[in-house]
Amino acid sequence: MTSLNGAVVLITGGSRGLGNALVEESFARGAAKVYATARDPRTVKHPDAVPLALEVTDPASVAAAAEQAGDVTVLINNAGVSINASLLDAPLDDVRREFETNFYGPLQVTRAFFPAIERNGGGHILNVHSVLSWIGRAGSYSASKAALWSATNSLRLELKPRGIDVTGLHVGYVDTDMTANVEAPKSTPQDVATQALDGVESGAHEVLADEMSRKVKANLAADIATMYPQLLER
């Protein structure tokens, strides 16, 4: 288990939405330092956070951030993009962009930072997934998040012997700019951040932050048509 009290935390996409809520909650739990990353670090809002430039799809940017933040003990891979490109007829570049940000981005950041976390005595990595990791209803977004979920499961096994625990966060709609046009029940960023960091501190493998995620996870063992009733239509 990893205490946030005294930890050095780095949060990708830490300037707004869930990322900003994770910054606030980390400080509330006694974090000694919180790096909040953004493409433009001037957009970081929290007055006590350390702004850090980071583009998760750019290897040079990731390497530079890892060089500057060598004291990290907790890494939160929160940055993501939602394009929802059709796998059949959207430009393939849109699909690639979603994977570059949502899958290769967190993987690249994890590979860059885990040596420092190990060197600093071990710690924790939190990957922000989505309930759509388990539901193929959003084209390339669902596929990229499913890939990240699988990678998180593999990384958990590879990092455990190095003293690094890994938690996956699953959640449906969160009330942020990304879901501004969605008419559906939404969790607050603050509530999700609280549950996520509860999971980190308790050593949870997964955090299911809303009823939708809990229901979908429970249905994964059912017949595929349970998740996709339209398959029964003629």
DRENDO-1510 file (C-alpha; in Angstrom, 1 decimal, always signed):
<recs>
REC; n; res; u; v; w
REC; 1; MET; +0.0; +0.0; +0.0 .
REC; 2; THR; +1.1; +3.5; -0.8 .
REC; 3; SER; +0.4; +6.5; +1.4 .
REC; 4; LEU; +0.0; +9.9; -0.4 .
REC; 5; ASN; +1.3; +11.6; +2.8 .
REC; 6; GLY; +4.8; +12.8; +1.9 .
REC; 7; ALA; +4.6; +11.3; -1.6 .
REC; 8; VAL; +5.9; +13.0; -4.8 .
REC; 9; VAL; +3.1; +12.7; -7.3 .
REC; 10; LEU; +3.1; +13.3; -11.1 .
REC; 11; ILE; -0.3; +13.7; -12.8 .
REC; 12; THR; -0.5; +13.8; -16.6 .
REC; 13; GLY; -3.2; +16.1; -17.9 .
REC; 14; GLY; -3.2; +17.8; -14.6 .
REC; 15; SER; -4.4; +21.3; -15.7 .
REC; 16; ARG; -8.2; +20.7; -15.7 .
REC; 17; GLY; -11.1; +18.3; -15.2 .
REC; 18; LEU; -10.3; +15.0; -13.4 .
REC; 19; GLY; -6.5; +15.8; -13.6 .
REC; 20; ASN; -7.0; +19.0; -11.6 .
REC; 21; ALA; -9.2; +17.2; -9.1 .
REC; 22; LEU; -6.4; +14.6; -8.6 .
REC; 23; VAL; -4.0; +17.4; -8.0 .
REC; 24; GLU; -6.2; +18.9; -5.3 .
REC; 25; GLU; -6.9; +15.5; -3.7 .
REC; 26; SER; -3.2; +14.6; -3.6 .
REC; 27; PHE; -2.4; +17.8; -1.7 .
REC; 28; ALA; -5.4; +17.2; +0.6 .
REC; 29; ARG; -3.8; +13.8; +1.5 .
REC; 30; GLY; -0.4; +15.4; +2.4 .
REC; 31; ALA; +1.6; +15.0; -0.8 .
REC; 32; ALA; +4.9; +16.7; -0.5 .
REC; 33; LYS; +5.0; +17.7; -4.1 .
REC; 34; VAL; +2.7; +17.4; -7.1 .
REC; 35; TYR; +3.8; +17.8; -10.7 .
REC; 36; ALA; +0.9; +18.7; -12.9 .
REC; 37; THR; +1.7; +18.2; -16.5 .
REC; 38; ALA; +0.1; +19.8; -19.6 .
REC; 39; ARG; +1.1; +20.6; -23.1 .
REC; 40; ASP; +1.2; +24.2; -22.0 .
REC; 41; PRO; +2.2; +24.3; -18.3 .
REC; 42; ARG; +0.8; +27.8; -18.0 .
REC; 43; THR; -2.6; +26.3; -17.9 .
REC; 44; VAL; -2.0; +24.5; -14.6 .
REC; 45; LYS; -4.4; +26.0; -12.1 .
REC; 46; HIS; -3.3; +24.8; -8.6 .
REC; 47; PRO; -1.0; +27.4; -7.0 .
REC; 48; ASP; +1.1; +24.8; -5.1 .
REC; 49; ALA; +1.5; +22.4; -8.0 .
REC; 50; VAL; +4.7; +22.2; -10.0 .
REC; 51; PRO; +3.8; +22.9; -13.7 .
REC; 52; LEU; +5.6; +20.6; -16.1 .
REC; 53; ALA; +5.4; +20.6; -19.9 .
REC; 54; LEU; +4.6; +17.2; -21.2 .
REC; 55; GLU; +3.2; +15.8; -24.5 .
REC; 56; VAL; +2.7; +12.1; -23.8 .
REC; 57; THR; +2.9; +11.2; -27.5 .
REC; 58; ASP; +6.3; +12.8; -27.9 .
REC; 59; PRO; +9.3; +10.7; -26.8 .
REC; 60; ALA; +11.6; +13.7; -26.4 .
REC; 61; SER; +9.0; +15.5; -24.2 .
REC; 62; VAL; +8.5; +12.4; -22.1 .
REC; 63; ALA; +12.2; +12.0; -21.6 .
REC; 64; ALA; +12.6; +15.6; -20.6 .
REC; 65; ALA; +9.9; +15.4; -18.1 .
REC; 66; ALA; +11.4; +12.3; -16.5 .
REC; 67; GLU; +14.7; +14.0; -16.3 .
REC; 68; GLN; +13.2; +17.0; -14.5 .
REC; 69; ALA; +11.0; +15.0; -12.1 .
REC; 70; GLY; +13.3; +12.3; -10.9 .
REC; 71; ASP; +11.9; +12.3; -7.3 .
REC; 72; VAL; +8.5; +10.9; -8.3 .
REC; 73; THR; +7.0; +8.1; -6.2 .
REC; 74; VAL; +3.4; +8.1; -7.5 .
REC; 75; LEU; +2.6; +8.3; -11.2 .
REC; 76; ILE; -1.0; +9.0; -12.4 .
REC; 77; ASN; -1.6; +8.4; -16.1 .
REC; 78; ASN; -4.6; +10.6; -16.6 .
REC; 79; ALA; -4.1; +12.4; -20.0 .
REC; 80; GLY; -6.3; +11.2; -22.8 .
REC; 81; VAL; -8.3; +12.1; -25.8 .
REC; 82; SER; -11.8; +11.2; -27.0 .
REC; 83; ILE; -12.2; +11.0; -30.8 .
REC; 84; ASN; -14.5; +7.9; -31.0 .
REC; 85; ALA; -13.5; +7.3; -34.6 .
REC; 86; SER; -15.3; +4.6; -36.5 .
REC; 87; LEU; -13.1; +1.6; -37.1 .
REC; 88; LEU; -14.6; +1.1; -40.5 .
REC; 89; ASP; -14.7; +4.5; -42.2 .
REC; 90; ALA; -12.9; +7.2; -40.1 .
REC; 91; PRO; -9.5; +8.4; -41.3 .
REC; 92; LEU; -7.0; +5.9; -40.0 .
REC; 93; ASP; -4.9; +8.8; -38.7 .
REC; 94; ASP; -7.8; +9.5; -36.2 .
REC; 95; VAL; -7.6; +5.9; -34.9 .
REC; 96; ARG; -3.8; +6.1; -34.6 .
REC; 97; ARG; -4.1; +9.4; -32.8 .
REC; 98; GLU; -6.4; +7.9; -30.2 .
REC; 99; PHE; -4.0; +5.0; -29.7 .
REC; 100; GLU; -1.0; +7.2; -29.5 .
REC; 101; THR; -2.6; +9.3; -26.7 .
REC; 102; ASN; -4.6; +6.7; -24.8 .
REC; 103; PHE; -2.4; +3.6; -25.1 .
REC; 104; TYR; +1.2; +4.4; -26.2 .
REC; 105; GLY; +1.2; +7.6; -24.2 .
REC; 106; PRO; +0.6; +6.1; -20.8 .
REC; 107; LEU; +2.9; +3.2; -21.7 .
REC; 108; GLN; +5.7; +5.6; -22.8 .
REC; 109; VAL; +5.3; +7.7; -19.6 .
REC; 110; THR; +5.4; +4.5; -17.4 .
REC; 111; ARG; +8.5; +3.2; -19.1 .
REC; 112; ALA; +10.2; +6.6; -18.6 .
REC; 113; PHE; +9.3; +7.0; -14.9 .
REC; 114; PHE; +9.3; +3.5; -13.4 .
REC; 115; PRO; +13.1; +3.5; -12.9 .
REC; 116; ALA; +12.9; +6.7; -10.8 .
REC; 117; ILE; +10.0; +5.3; -8.8 .
REC; 118; GLU; +11.9; +2.1; -8.2 .
REC; 119; ARG; +15.1; +4.0; -7.3 .
REC; 120; ASN; +13.1; +6.1; -4.8 .
REC; 121; GLY; +12.1; +3.1; -2.9 .
REC; 122; GLY; +9.0; +2.0; -4.8 .
REC; 123; GLY; +5.6; +3.4; -5.1 .
REC; 124; HIS; +2.4; +3.4; -7.2 .
REC; 125; ILE; +1.1; +3.9; -10.7 .
REC; 126; LEU; -2.6; +4.8; -11.4 .
REC; 127; ASN; -3.9; +4.4; -14.9 .
REC; 128; VAL; -7.2; +6.1; -15.8 .
REC; 129; HIS; -9.2; +3.7; -18.0 .
REC; 130; SER; -12.9; +4.0; -18.7 .
REC; 131; VAL; -16.0; +1.9; -18.5 .
REC; 132; LEU; -15.6; +1.8; -22.3 .
REC; 133; SER; -12.5; -0.3; -21.7 .
REC; 134; TRP; -15.1; -3.1; -21.5 .
REC; 135; ILE; -17.7; -1.9; -24.0 .
REC; 136; GLY; -17.0; -1.6; -27.7 .
REC; 137; ARG; -19.4; +1.3; -28.3 .
REC; 138; ALA; -17.0; +4.1; -29.0 .
REC; 139; GLY; -14.9; +2.9; -31.9 .
REC; 140; SER; -11.2; +3.8; -31.6 .
REC; 141; TYR; -11.7; +5.2; -28.1 .
REC; 142; SER; -13.1; +1.9; -26.7 .
REC; 143; ALA; -10.3; +0.0; -28.5 .
REC; 144; SER; -7.5; +2.2; -27.2 .
REC; 145; LYS; -8.9; +2.0; -23.6 .
REC; 146; ALA; -9.3; -1.7; -23.8 .
REC; 147; ALA; -5.6; -1.9; -24.9 .
REC; 148; LEU; -4.6; +0.2; -21.9 .
REC; 149; TRP; -6.6; -2.0; -19.6 .
REC; 150; SER; -4.8; -5.1; -20.9 .
REC; 151; ALA; -1.4; -3.3; -20.6 .
REC; 152; THR; -2.2; -2.3; -17.0 .
REC; 153; ASN; -2.8; -5.9; -16.1 .
REC; 154; SER; +0.5; -6.9; -17.6 .
REC; 155; LEU; +2.4; -4.0; -16.1 .
REC; 156; ARG; +1.0; -4.9; -12.7 .
REC; 157; LEU; +2.7; -8.2; -12.9 .
REC; 158; GLU; +6.0; -6.8; -14.3 .
REC; 159; LEU; +6.2; -4.0; -11.7 .
REC; 160; LYS; +5.3; -5.8; -8.6 .
REC; 161; PRO; +8.8; -7.3; -8.1 .
REC; 162; ARG; +10.2; -3.8; -8.4 .
REC; 163; GLY; +8.1; -2.5; -5.5 .
REC; 164; ILE; +5.6; -0.7; -7.6 .
REC; 165; ASP; +1.9; -1.4; -7.4 .
REC; 166; VAL; -0.6; -0.6; -10.2 .
REC; 167; THR; -4.2; +0.5; -9.9 .
REC; 168; GLY; -6.6; +0.8; -12.8 .
REC; 169; LEU; -9.5; +3.3; -12.6 .
REC; 170; HIS; -12.7; +2.6; -14.4 .
REC; 171; VAL; -15.5; +5.3; -14.6 .
REC; 172; GLY; -18.3; +6.3; -16.9 .
REC; 173; TYR; -19.2; +9.9; -17.5 .
REC; 174; VAL; -17.3; +12.5; -15.5 .
REC; 175; ASP; -18.5; +16.1; -15.4 .
REC; 176; THR; -15.7; +17.7; -17.4 .
REC; 177; ASP; -15.2; +19.6; -20.6 .
REC; 178; MET; -14.9; +16.3; -22.5 .
REC; 179; THR; -18.5; +15.3; -21.6 .
REC; 180; ALA; -20.1; +18.8; -21.8 .
REC; 181; ASN; -22.4; +17.7; -24.6 .
REC; 182; VAL; -23.4; +14.4; -23.0 .
REC; 183; GLU; -26.9; +14.2; -21.5 .
REC; 184; ALA; -26.5; +11.5; -18.9 .
REC; 185; PRO; -25.7; +11.1; -15.2 .
REC; 186; LYS; -22.2; +12.2; -14.5 .
REC; 187; SER; -19.8; +11.8; -11.5 .
REC; 188; THR; -18.0; +14.8; -10.2 .
REC; 189; PRO; -14.3; +15.0; -10.8 .
REC; 190; GLN; -13.8; +15.4; -7.0 .
REC; 191; ASP; -15.7; +12.2; -6.2 .
REC; 192; VAL; -13.8; +10.2; -8.8 .
REC; 193; ALA; -10.4; +11.6; -7.6 .
REC; 194; THR; -11.3; +10.7; -4.0 .
REC; 195; GLN; -12.2; +7.1; -4.9 .
REC; 196; ALA; -9.1; +6.8; -7.1 .
REC; 197; LEU; -6.7; +7.8; -4.4 .
REC; 198; ASP; -8.5; +5.7; -1.8 .
REC; 199; GLY; -7.7; +2.8; -4.2 .
REC; 200; VAL; -4.0; +3.8; -4.4 .
REC; 201; GLU; -3.7; +4.1; -0.6 .
REC; 202; SER; -5.5; +0.8; +0.0 .
REC; 203; GLY; -3.5; -1.1; -2.7 .
REC; 204; ALA; -6.6; -1.8; -4.8 .
REC; 205; HIS; -5.9; -3.4; -8.2 .
REC; 206; GLU; -9.0; -1.7; -9.7 .
REC; 207; VAL; -11.3; +1.1; -8.7 .
REC; 208; LEU; -14.8; +1.0; -10.1 .
REC; 209; ALA; -15.9; +4.6; -9.5 .
REC; 210; ASP; -19.6; +4.5; -10.5 .
REC; 211; GLU; -22.6; +2.2; -10.8 .
REC; 212; MET; -22.2; +1.9; -14.5 .
REC; 213; SER; -18.6; +0.6; -14.2 .
REC; 214; ARG; -19.7; -1.9; -11.5 .
REC; 215; LYS; -22.6; -3.2; -13.5 .
REC; 216; VAL; -20.6; -3.6; -16.7 .
REC; 217; LYS; -17.7; -5.3; -14.9 .
REC; 218; ALA; -20.2; -7.8; -13.4 .
REC; 219; ASN; -21.6; -8.6; -16.9 .
REC; 220; LEU; -18.2; -9.4; -18.5 .
REC; 221; ALA; -18.6; -13.1; -17.7 .
REC; 222; ALA; -22.1; -13.2; -19.3 .
REC; 223; ASP; -22.9; -14.0; -22.9 .
REC; 224; ILE; -21.7; -11.4; -25.3 .
REC; 225; ALA; -25.3; -10.5; -26.3 .
REC; 226; THR; -25.9; -9.4; -22.7 .
REC; 227; MET; -23.6; -6.5; -23.3 .
REC; 228; TYR; -24.8; -6.0; -26.9 .
REC; 229; PRO; -28.5; -6.8; -27.2 .
REC; 230; GLN; -28.6; -5.5; -30.7 .
REC; 231; LEU; -26.8; -8.7; -31.8 .
REC; 232; LEU; -30.1; -10.5; -31.1 .
REC; 233; GLU; -32.0; -8.2; -33.6 .
REC; 234; ARG; -32.9; -9.6; -37.0 .
</recs>
